[in-house]
């Protein structure tokens, strides 16, 4: 079972590590960095290891069974 969450983007983009912190998927910047570096995060179904990856409307971030859909305001 997948847990889906929506995230309302306020600007043009949000960095992947910032999204993980904002949604509570990572408790801190360090935790986000580790999660990303160890391959625990996928963006649009592909593993992502760049913590500064710019996420835009329509992107989907997956961490384990948790899924976050980025949408506009």
N, C-alpha and C positions, 0 to 999 in steps of 0.2 A: 504494500500500500504506500502511495506517495503522498506526502503532505505538501500541498501547493500554497504559495503565498504570492500576493501581488505587491509590487513596490512601485510607488508613484515617483517618477523621475521629475525633479524640479528644474533641472538645467538641461544642457545638451547631452551630457553624459555623466556617469559616475564611475570611479575606478573600482576594480574588482575588490580590492582589499577594503575599501570604504563601504561597499555594499555589504560585505560579510559582517562588518562591525555594526552597520546601521540596522541590519535585520536580526542581529543577535546570533548569527551562525558562528561568529567568532567573538570571544570575550574581549579581545584586545588586538591591536595592530600586530603584535608579535605572534599571536595565535593565528591570525589571518595569514600572515606571511608563511608560517610553518605549514598550515593546511594547504595552501596553494603550492608551495615548493615540493610537498610530498605527493602531489598528484591527487589530492582529495577533492578537487573542484573541476567541474566541467562547465563549459559555456557552449550553448547550442549543441550539446551532445558530444563535444570534443574536449579532451583533457586540456586544461589551461594552467600554465606555470608562470605567467606574467602577472604579478600582483597589480601592476598599473594598467592592465587591460581596460580600455574604455568601453563601458557597457552603455548601450543606447536602447531606445524604445524597441521592443520586440525581442530582445535577447532573453534567453532563459539560462539561469545558473542553477546547477544541481550539485548538492553536497549530500552524498549518501542517498537517503530516501526523501530528502527535502529539496523542493524545487521552488525557485523564485522567478516570477515573470516580471520583466520590466515593462511598465506602460507609462504613457504620458499623464500629465496633470488632469 
